[in-house]
Amino acid sequence: MKHPLPRRLALALLCGLATPLAWSQAASPAWPTQTVRLVVGFPAGSSPDLTARALAEPLAKALGHNVIVENKVGAGGNIAADFVAKSTDGHTLGLMINGNMTIARILNPKVPYDPLKDLAPISLIGKAPLVLTVPVNAPGQSAAEWLSQTQKAGDKLSYASPGVGTVAHLGMELLKTKAGIAPVHVPYPGNPQIITAMLGGQVQLALLPPAMAAAQVRGGKLRAIGASSTGRSPVAAEVPSLSEIGVKDYQLEIWNAVAAPASMPAAVASKLSAMVSDIVRAPEMRARLFQQGWQVVGSSPEGLRNRIESDTKALGDIIRSQKIEVN
């Protein structure tokens, strides 16, 4: 007598066992069935961390399950991105910056994940320019005077970034060619450490997220030279664009987004995308993210994928033209 296969086993065999059981469960309306992890690749207090913690509570409410934020710091956020890409529990997401989702493999072929193949785009959260920031006692009474003095200093100055291959790093390398300056790169784990280093005199300039720069500028500890936008940005309206101080044809944006392993079923990705977009576009969250320095976007998985593809080309061009690599 033939016995029918159990339904779950039959489905698994039909799918060639290609989909992990956790994600098979995730495809059901009951998902999630356990706590969801939101992984961040930068330290507590960093811009991605603050956004993740702002998102966690309303997302938990929408999902009906706890959402916890985990910080897995290192390699400019790529350690966390790799962790998310390889997760198979069906309940791990990542709060990532654009570098992790675009040019990680272009910058370093040894990066153990492929952003375009191993991550599922969920939703773009927000975008912003970076703000070129210097210590309050930096030379020059105006931004233009500072630029002139920095051009003369050559490689006697140093700049900080939150890691090799981050947008802040690539943006500064591009700025060096556009502005005729030559500071030496010093990577740090995250922006809080960069600010500490600038205040302590270890580095002399950095491209910072607008909210972090604004807090230090208001406190009289740092000076804002210019924003990496083509014109005045709504999230840094008091800061002139770098083009206003003589740096022509320079424009750069950072953004953050939610991503998942590529194994996430499309139905779950669409569900999460709609939730995240609704959450970040809500007036209270929009205001909170604006205070963090983000101009809210919210997007479909397809919209985020389009941005990933365009930025991969633009940032890849910077890497190739400046011959930036990770050994």
N, C-alpha and C positions, 0 to 999 in steps of 0.2 A: 504494500500500500504506500502510495506517495504522500508525503506530508508537505503541506505548503510551507514555504519559507516564512519566518517571521517578517513582518512588514519592514522593520528597520533594516534587517539584514538584506532583504530583497532590494531595497532602495540603495543600500551601500554597494551591493554587487552591480547593480544597474549603472551606478556612477563610477564604477571602477575603483572604488575606495579613494577617489581623488580628493574628496572634500572631508576635512576633519570632522569628527562627530560633533564637536562643539559648534562649528559653523553650521552643520546640518540642523542642529537644534535652533541656532540663531535665525534660520530661515523661517521658523514657525512664528505665528503671531504671539507666542508666549515669550519671545525674546525681549529683554534679557532675563536670564534665570538666576543670575548671581551678580555680585558687585562688579561694576565696570571700572577698569583702571584707565586713567588718563595720564599717559606718560609724557614727561617734559625733559628735554635734553639740557637744561640750563639750571643754575642754582636757584634756591628759594630767594624771592625778592627780585629776580630778573623779570624782564618784560613778558616772556612766554609763560613764566610761572604765575605771574599776576593774572594774566588772561585765563589760564587754565583754572585757577581757583575761583575766578569770577564766574566761569562757565559751569563749574562742577555742581553747584547747588541747584540752579534751575534745570540743568540737564537731568540730575537725579530725580527731581520732582516730576519731570516729563516722562522719564522712563519707568518710574515706580521702583527703582533700585538705587542703592548707594553708588556714588561715583567718587572714587578716591584719586588724588593726584600723587603721582610718584615721580621723583626727580632722579634721572639717570644721566649724570653729568659727564661730559667729555667729548673730545673730537668735534667740537663745534656743533654739538647736537646730534652727530651721526651715530653715537652709541645708542641713544634712545631710539632713533629712527630704525636702526638695524634690529633692535629688540622688538619694536612694533611689527616690522616686516616679517619677522620669524615667529611671532606669537601664534599659537594654535588653540588657545583656550576659548576663542569666540567672544571674549569680553575685554579685549585690550585695544585701546585707541591711542593716538598720539596727538599732542598739541605741538605743531611743528612750525618752523620758520621756512622762508622760501628756499634758502640754501639747501636744507635737508631734502626738499622735495624736487629739486631741479638739477643742480650741477655737481652733486657730491661725487658721482662716478666720473664725470669729465675731469674734475680737479684731481682725483686720485683713483686710478683704475683698481687699486687694491681695496677700496671701500667694499665691505661684504654684502651690500644690498644694492639693487638697481632702483632708483626712485621711480622711474617710469614703468617698471614691470612689477615691483614687489610691494608697492603701496597703492591702496585704493583711495582716491580723493573723496572726501566727504563734503566739506564746505569751507570756502574762504571766509574768514572772520572779519579781518580789517586790514587796512593798508595805511602807510604813513611814510613821510620822508625821514631821512636821518638828519640830525643836527650836528654840524661841525662845532665841537666844543673844546675850549682851552682853559687853563687855569686863569683865575681872575688877575693874577699878576703877570700874565703873558705880555710880551713887548707890543707896543703900538697902542695909540689911544683909540683908533677906529679899526674896523675890520679890514679896510684897505691897507692901513699901515701895518697891521699884523701880517697880512699876506706878503707885503714887501719885505718885512724883517725875516719871515719864514723862508722866503725864496733865497735870501742871502745866507741863511744858516745851513743850508744843504743837509747833509746827513748827520749833523750834530744833534738834531732833535729826533725824538722817537714818538710813534703813535701806537695806540692800543686797539685791539679788536677782541671780540669774544671767541676767537679761534680762526685758524687758517681755513679759508674757503667760505667763511660767513660773508653775508652781503656787506657788512661793515668793512671787512678786510678788502674785498674786491672793490668796493666803492672808494676806499682810500687809495688803492693802487691806481684806479682810474683818475682820481683827483690829482694825484702826483703828476700825471702827464698833462692834465688840463690846466693845472695851476702853476706848473713849473716849480714844485717843491719836492723835497727828497727825504722825508723822515723815515727812520728805520722801523720796521714792524716788530711789535712785541705782543704775542697772543696771551690772553687771560681766560680763565674759565667762564666768565660772564661779565655783564655790565656793572654790577655792584663792585666787583673787584677792580674794574677799570677806573671807576670813579675814585675809589680809595687810592689807586696808584697815581692818578692825576693830582689829587689833593696832596699826596705825599711827595710830589715832584719826580716820581720815577718815569713818567711819560708826559709829553707836552701837548698832545692833541688826540682826539678820538671822534668818531661818528657815533652818536648816541641816539636812542629812540627819543622822540620829542618830550614825552612826559618826564623821563629821567633827567634829561638836560634841563627842562624848565624848573624842576624842583631845586636843582643846584644853582641855577642862575638866579632864581628868586631869593635863595639863601645867601647870595653874594659870594659863593665859593667858586663858581665857574663862569666863563663868558661864552655866549653863543655867537659864533662868527657868521654862520649862514646855514640855510636848510637846503637839502639836496633835491628840492622841487623846482620845476621850471618857473613857477610864480609863488606867491605867498600861499602856504598851505593852511587850511582851516584848523588843523591841530597844532600849528606853530605860527599863528598869525602875526605874532610880534617879532618874528625872526625873518630878516630879509633872505631871499633866495641867494644861493651862491653866485648866480648870474648877475645879481645886483652889485656884487663887489668885484666883478670882473672875471669870474670863471665862466666862460662861455660853453654852450653845448654840453651842459652837465645836468643829468637828471637820473635819479635813482629812488626806488621805493623798496621798503621792506613790507612784508605781509606775514600774517600767521593764519594757520588753517588746521582743521581737524582731518586726520587721515586714519586709515585702518590697514590691516594686512590685505594684500590683494585677494586673498581667499574669501574675504567677506562677500556674501551673496548680494547681488544687485538690489534685491528688495530691502535688505537691511540697510544698505548704504543710502538708498533713497529715503527710507524712514528717518534715519539719523540726520541726513542732510536737511530735510524739512524741519526737523526739531531744532537743530542748531541755528538755521537761518531765522526761524521765528523767534528764538531766544535772543539772538544778538540784535535783531531789528526792533525788539520791544523797547519803548521809550526809556524805561529805567535802565536796562542793560546798555542801550546805545549811549546814554549819558555816562554810565560807569566806564565803558570802554573809551569814550572820548576823553575822560579824565586821565586814563592810562596812556593817552596819546594815539588812539586809533580812530580812523575814519571808517565806520562800520560798512561792510559790504554784504556778507551773507551770499551764498551761491549754491547752485546745484552741483552735483559731482562733475557734470559736463563743463560747467562754467569754470570750476577750479582746474580741471584738466587743461582747458584752453589756456588759462593763465600760466600753468606749469610749462606748457610747451613753448609759449612765447618768451617766458623768462629764461628757460633753458637755453634758448638761442642767444638772447641778449647777454646773459651773464657768461655763457660759454665763449662769446666773442671777446669779453674782457679777459678771461683766463688765457685764451690763445694769444691775444695781442700783447698782453703783459708777460706772457710766458710764466704764469703762476702754476706751481705744482707742489704736491706734497710728497715727500720722499718716504 
